[in-house]
Amino acid sequence: MKNIKWFITLIVAIFVLAACGSNNNSGNNGENSGSKGDTVKWKLGHLADENHIWHATAEKFAELVNEKTDGGIEITIYPSNTLGGETDTINAIHAGTADLVFSGETLENWAPKAALLATPYAFRDGDHVKSVVEGDIGAEIEEQIIEEAELTPLFYLTRAPRNLTSNKPIEKVEDISGFKMRVPNVPLFLDAWDSVGAKPQVMDFNEVFTGLQQNVIDGQENPVDLIQSGALYEVQDYVNRTEHVYSWIYVLVGNEQFNALTEDQQEAVREAAAEAQEFGAELFEDEIDQIEAELEEAGMEFIDVDQDSFREKMEPALKETLSEEQFELYEKILEVE
């Protein structure tokens, strides 16, 4: 009889332990957990509108990530700075209230080498950019972004050259004296444009249209896709082909968010990123010429500019502004074929 009671007690104990183990392994139901069985929900912010190449690429990336993780990761996209400007979104990623961002030279505020993403007249053309970003210099910049900005670059997109918009033609550097213009939050941009006689000021992109409309600024500088995306053709008459910056932009995820994923999820995100980069590159090739034509149809006139006059004026400012480390990297970029 005692043996039977002992056996029943043992069976009950086993069931109790099994139940406790099941409860302890139920997993964290938090949105950003990478544990098996949870759905990871990420927020991605960028400054362009829903018609922009970046947004289409972000949608493709989100679709691929969801597909390759069997629904394990869902990405919600917030265009038009609805999560805040680049700086705000990066701070939100660090705080855990956002997860991914499109960012370029603004990263300089955390990782100084990122200034080279948009150093005036450092790159000759798009092919030069590609050679740099996919080579040793690009790897060096990415390493610092990971370590200092605590963001992991997933993929990059090349950008059309930055041009200056205005309501008067600007053909040479003397024409820009006293010109009030918006620049992104990049110290190098402030110094470069100040060196040619302009009056640059930092402003979020979503404030630029109103700033132009109210004559707070006379103009701004951006690639044609953002000129169109921001409807700047409604408040600016000219696109002056300064082509002062050829550059690229990264799609980045917070280190903490990425490291929280399982190895399989990380691999799936990397695969999706590679495919999204190819998708974005194809869109870029197809749409930039079309965008220029549409801006002309909207009434903007493209002005040829004496770029050498701008380059010669800006070069001394670059040497003064860039740190020794940054300037060495700048010189290496100039040597890349």
C-alpha positions as CSV (number, residue, x, y, z in Angstrom):
1,M,0.0,0.0,0.0
2,K,2.8,2.4,0.9
3,N,4.5,1.7,-2.5
4,I,1.3,2.6,-4.3
5,K,1.0,5.9,-2.3
6,W,4.7,6.7,-3.1
7,F,4.2,6.0,-6.8
8,I,1.1,8.3,-6.9
9,T,3.1,11.1,-5.1
10,L,6.0,10.7,-7.6
11,I,3.6,11.0,-10.6
12,V,2.0,14.2,-9.2
13,A,5.4,15.8,-8.6
14,I,6.5,15.1,-12.2
15,F,3.3,16.8,-13.5
16,V,3.9,19.8,-11.2
17,L,7.5,20.2,-12.3
18,A,6.5,19.9,-16.0
19,A,3.8,22.6,-15.6
20,C,6.3,25.0,-13.9
21,G,8.9,24.4,-16.7
22,S,6.3,25.1,-19.3
23,N,5.4,28.4,-17.6
24,N,9.1,29.4,-17.3
25,N,9.7,28.8,-21.0
26,S,6.7,30.6,-22.4
27,G,8.9,33.4,-23.7
28,N,8.8,37.1,-23.5
29,N,5.9,38.6,-25.4
30,G,7.6,42.0,-25.8
31,E,7.5,43.4,-29.3
32,N,11.2,43.5,-29.9
33,S,12.1,40.1,-28.6
34,G,13.8,37.6,-30.9
35,S,12.7,34.6,-28.9
36,K,11.1,31.7,-30.8
37,G,7.4,32.1,-31.2
38,D,7.3,35.9,-30.7
39,T,6.6,38.3,-33.5
40,V,9.3,41.0,-33.7
41,K,7.7,44.4,-34.6
42,W,10.1,47.0,-35.9
43,K,9.5,50.7,-36.7
44,L,11.5,52.2,-39.7
45,G,11.6,55.9,-40.2
46,H,12.8,58.0,-43.2
47,L,12.4,61.6,-44.4
48,A,10.9,61.1,-47.9
49,D,7.3,60.8,-48.8
50,E,5.4,57.7,-49.9
51,N,6.1,58.3,-53.6
52,H,9.9,58.3,-53.1
53,I,12.3,55.6,-54.2
54,W,13.3,55.1,-50.6
55,H,9.8,54.3,-49.5
56,A,9.3,51.8,-52.3
57,T,12.6,50.2,-51.3
58,A,11.6,50.2,-47.6
59,E,8.3,48.5,-48.5
60,K,10.1,45.8,-50.5
61,F,12.6,45.3,-47.7
62,A,9.7,44.9,-45.1
63,E,8.0,42.4,-47.4
64,L,11.1,40.4,-47.9
65,V,11.9,40.3,-44.2
66,N,8.4,39.2,-43.3
67,E,8.5,36.5,-46.0
68,K,12.0,35.2,-45.1
69,T,11.2,35.0,-41.4
70,D,7.8,33.3,-42.0
71,G,6.1,36.3,-40.4
72,G,8.5,36.4,-37.5
73,I,9.4,40.0,-38.1
74,E,7.0,42.8,-39.1
75,I,8.3,46.2,-40.1
76,T,6.1,49.3,-40.1
77,I,7.3,52.2,-42.2
78,Y,7.0,55.8,-41.2
79,P,7.7,58.2,-44.1
80,S,7.9,62.0,-44.1
81,N,9.8,62.2,-40.8
82,T,6.7,61.0,-38.9
83,L,9.0,59.4,-36.3
84,G,11.0,62.7,-36.3
85,G,14.0,63.8,-38.2
86,E,17.1,61.5,-38.7
87,T,18.7,62.7,-35.4
88,D,15.4,62.2,-33.5
89,T,14.9,58.7,-35.0
90,I,18.4,57.6,-34.2
91,N,17.9,58.8,-30.6
92,A,14.6,56.9,-30.6
93,I,16.4,53.7,-31.7
94,H,18.9,54.1,-28.9
95,A,16.0,54.5,-26.5
96,G,14.2,51.5,-27.9
97,T,11.1,53.3,-29.3
98,A,12.2,52.9,-33.0
99,D,14.3,50.3,-34.7
100,L,15.5,51.3,-38.2
101,V,16.3,54.5,-40.1
102,F,17.6,55.8,-43.4
103,S,20.6,57.9,-42.6
104,G,23.7,59.2,-44.3
105,E,26.0,62.1,-43.4
106,T,24.0,62.9,-40.3
107,L,25.7,59.9,-38.7
108,E,28.8,62.1,-38.4
109,N,27.3,63.3,-35.1
110,W,28.1,59.9,-33.7
111,A,30.7,58.4,-36.0
112,P,33.1,61.1,-37.4
113,K,34.1,59.0,-40.4
114,A,30.5,59.2,-41.7
115,A,31.2,62.8,-42.7
116,L,32.9,61.3,-45.8
117,L,29.5,60.1,-47.0
118,A,28.9,63.6,-48.2
119,T,32.1,65.5,-48.4
120,P,31.8,68.2,-51.1
121,Y,33.6,67.3,-54.3
122,A,35.1,64.1,-52.8
123,F,33.4,61.9,-55.4
124,R,33.6,62.2,-59.1
125,D,30.4,60.2,-60.0
126,G,28.2,57.3,-59.0
127,D,30.8,54.7,-60.0
128,H,33.4,56.3,-57.8
129,V,30.9,56.2,-54.9
130,K,30.2,52.5,-55.5
131,S,33.9,51.7,-55.5
132,V,34.4,53.4,-52.2
133,V,31.4,52.1,-50.3
134,E,31.9,48.5,-51.4
135,G,35.7,48.6,-50.7
136,D,38.0,49.0,-47.7
137,I,37.0,52.6,-47.0
138,G,33.4,51.7,-46.9
139,A,34.1,48.9,-44.5
140,E,36.1,51.2,-42.3
141,I,33.2,53.7,-42.1
142,E,30.7,51.0,-41.4
143,E,32.8,49.6,-38.5
144,Q,32.9,53.0,-36.8
145,I,29.1,53.4,-37.3
146,I,28.5,50.1,-35.6
147,E,30.9,50.9,-32.7
148,E,30.1,54.6,-32.2
149,A,26.6,55.1,-33.5
150,E,25.5,51.7,-32.2
151,L,23.7,51.1,-35.5
152,T,24.2,48.2,-38.0
153,P,24.2,49.1,-41.7
154,L,22.1,46.5,-43.5
155,F,22.3,47.9,-47.0
156,Y,23.0,51.1,-48.9
157,L,21.5,53.1,-51.7
158,T,23.4,55.5,-54.0
159,R,22.0,59.0,-54.3
160,A,21.7,61.4,-57.2
161,P,24.1,64.3,-56.8
162,R,23.1,67.2,-54.5
163,N,22.2,70.4,-56.4
164,L,21.3,73.8,-55.2
165,T,17.8,75.2,-55.7
166,S,16.9,78.9,-55.8
167,N,14.6,81.5,-57.2
168,K,17.5,83.1,-59.2
169,P,20.0,81.5,-61.4
170,I,23.3,80.6,-59.8
171,E,26.0,80.1,-62.3
172,K,29.2,80.8,-60.4
173,V,30.3,81.0,-56.8
174,E,30.1,84.8,-56.7
175,D,26.3,84.5,-57.2
176,I,25.8,82.9,-53.8
177,S,27.0,85.7,-51.6
178,G,24.6,86.3,-48.8
179,F,22.3,83.4,-50.0
180,K,20.3,82.1,-47.0
181,M,20.1,78.3,-47.4
182,R,19.0,75.2,-45.5
183,V,21.5,72.4,-44.9
184,P,21.1,69.2,-42.9
185,N,22.6,68.8,-39.4
186,V,26.1,68.2,-40.7
187,P,28.9,70.5,-39.5
188,L,30.9,70.0,-42.6
189,F,28.1,71.4,-44.8
190,L,27.8,74.5,-42.6
191,D,31.5,75.2,-43.0
192,A,31.6,74.4,-46.7
193,W,28.8,76.7,-47.6
194,D,29.9,79.4,-45.3
195,S,33.3,79.4,-47.0
196,V,31.7,80.3,-50.4
197,G,29.8,83.3,-48.9
198,A,26.4,81.7,-48.3
199,K,24.5,81.9,-45.0
200,P,23.7,78.2,-44.2
201,Q,21.4,77.2,-41.4
202,V,20.3,73.8,-40.1
203,M,16.7,72.8,-40.6
204,D,14.8,69.5,-40.7
205,F,13.7,68.6,-44.2
206,N,10.0,68.6,-43.3
207,E,10.4,72.4,-42.5
208,V,12.1,73.3,-45.7
209,F,9.0,73.9,-47.8
210,T,7.5,76.3,-45.3
211,G,10.9,78.0,-44.8
212,L,11.1,78.7,-48.5
213,Q,7.4,79.8,-48.8
214,Q,7.9,82.3,-45.9
215,N,11.3,83.5,-47.2
216,V,13.1,82.3,-44.1
217,I,15.6,80.8,-46.5
218,D,16.3,81.5,-50.2
219,G,17.1,78.0,-51.2
220,Q,18.4,74.6,-50.2
221,E,20.5,71.7,-51.6
222,N,19.4,68.1,-52.2
223,P,19.2,65.4,-54.9
224,V,16.5,65.8,-57.5
225,D,14.4,63.0,-56.0
226,L,14.1,64.8,-52.7
227,I,13.4,68.1,-54.5
228,Q,10.5,66.4,-56.2
229,S,9.4,64.5,-53.1
230,G,9.3,67.7,-51.0
231,A,7.3,69.5,-53.7
232,L,10.0,72.2,-53.8
233,Y,9.1,72.9,-57.4
234,E,6.2,74.8,-56.0
235,V,8.4,77.3,-54.2
236,Q,11.7,77.2,-56.2
237,D,12.4,78.1,-59.9
238,Y,15.9,76.8,-60.5
239,V,17.9,73.7,-60.0
240,N,21.6,74.8,-60.2
241,R,23.8,71.9,-61.2
242,T,26.5,72.4,-58.5
243,E,26.6,68.6,-58.1
244,H,28.7,69.3,-55.0
245,V,28.0,65.9,-53.4
246,Y,27.7,62.4,-54.8
247,S,26.9,60.1,-51.9
248,W,25.0,57.2,-50.5
249,I,22.6,56.5,-47.7
250,Y,22.4,53.5,-45.3
251,V,19.4,51.6,-44.0
252,L,20.4,50.9,-40.4
253,V,19.0,48.9,-37.5
254,G,19.9,49.4,-33.9
255,N,22.7,47.0,-32.7
256,E,20.6,46.0,-29.7
257,Q,17.6,45.2,-31.9
258,F,19.6,43.3,-34.4
259,N,21.5,41.3,-31.8
260,A,18.2,40.3,-30.1
261,L,17.3,38.3,-33.1
262,T,18.0,34.6,-33.5
263,E,20.8,33.6,-35.9
264,D,18.3,32.4,-38.5
265,Q,16.4,35.7,-38.3
266,Q,19.6,37.7,-38.6
267,E,20.5,35.7,-41.7
268,A,17.1,36.3,-43.2
269,V,17.3,40.0,-42.6
270,R,20.7,40.1,-44.3
271,E,19.3,38.2,-47.3
272,A,16.4,40.5,-47.5
273,A,18.7,43.5,-47.3
274,A,20.8,42.3,-50.2
275,E,17.7,41.8,-52.4
276,A,16.2,45.2,-51.3
277,Q,19.5,46.9,-52.3
278,E,19.3,45.5,-55.7
279,F,15.7,46.5,-56.0
280,G,16.5,50.0,-54.9
281,A,19.4,50.3,-57.4
282,E,17.1,49.3,-60.3
283,L,14.5,51.9,-59.2
284,F,17.2,54.6,-59.0
285,E,18.5,53.9,-62.6
286,D,14.9,54.0,-64.0
287,E,13.6,57.1,-62.2
288,I,16.3,59.8,-61.8
289,D,16.2,60.9,-65.5
290,Q,12.4,60.8,-65.3
291,I,12.3,62.9,-62.2
292,E,14.5,65.6,-63.8
293,A,12.1,65.7,-66.8
294,E,9.1,66.0,-64.4
295,L,10.7,68.8,-62.5
296,E,11.2,70.7,-65.8
297,E,7.5,70.0,-66.7
298,A,6.6,71.5,-63.3
299,G,8.4,74.7,-64.3
300,M,11.9,74.3,-62.8
301,E,14.9,75.3,-65.0
302,F,18.2,73.5,-64.8
303,I,21.2,75.8,-64.8
304,D,24.8,74.8,-65.7
305,V,27.2,75.9,-63.0
306,D,30.9,76.6,-62.9
307,Q,31.6,73.8,-60.5
308,D,35.3,74.4,-60.4
309,S,34.7,77.8,-58.8
310,F,32.8,76.2,-56.0
311,R,35.3,73.4,-55.6
312,E,38.3,75.8,-55.3
313,K,36.5,77.9,-52.7
314,M,35.3,74.9,-50.6
315,E,38.6,72.9,-50.5
316,P,40.4,75.2,-47.9
317,A,37.3,74.9,-45.7
318,L,37.4,71.1,-46.0
319,K,41.1,71.0,-44.8
320,E,40.3,73.2,-41.9
321,T,37.1,71.5,-40.9
322,L,38.0,67.8,-41.3
323,S,39.9,66.2,-38.5
324,E,43.3,64.6,-39.3
325,E,41.6,61.2,-39.4
326,Q,38.8,62.4,-41.6
327,F,41.2,64.3,-44.0
328,E,43.3,61.2,-44.4
329,L,40.2,59.2,-45.4
330,Y,39.2,62.1,-47.8
331,E,42.6,61.8,-49.5
332,K,42.2,58.1,-49.8
333,I,38.8,58.5,-51.4
334,L,40.3,60.9,-54.0
335,E,42.8,58.2,-55.0
336,V,40.2,55.4,-55.5
337,E,39.7,54.6,-59.2
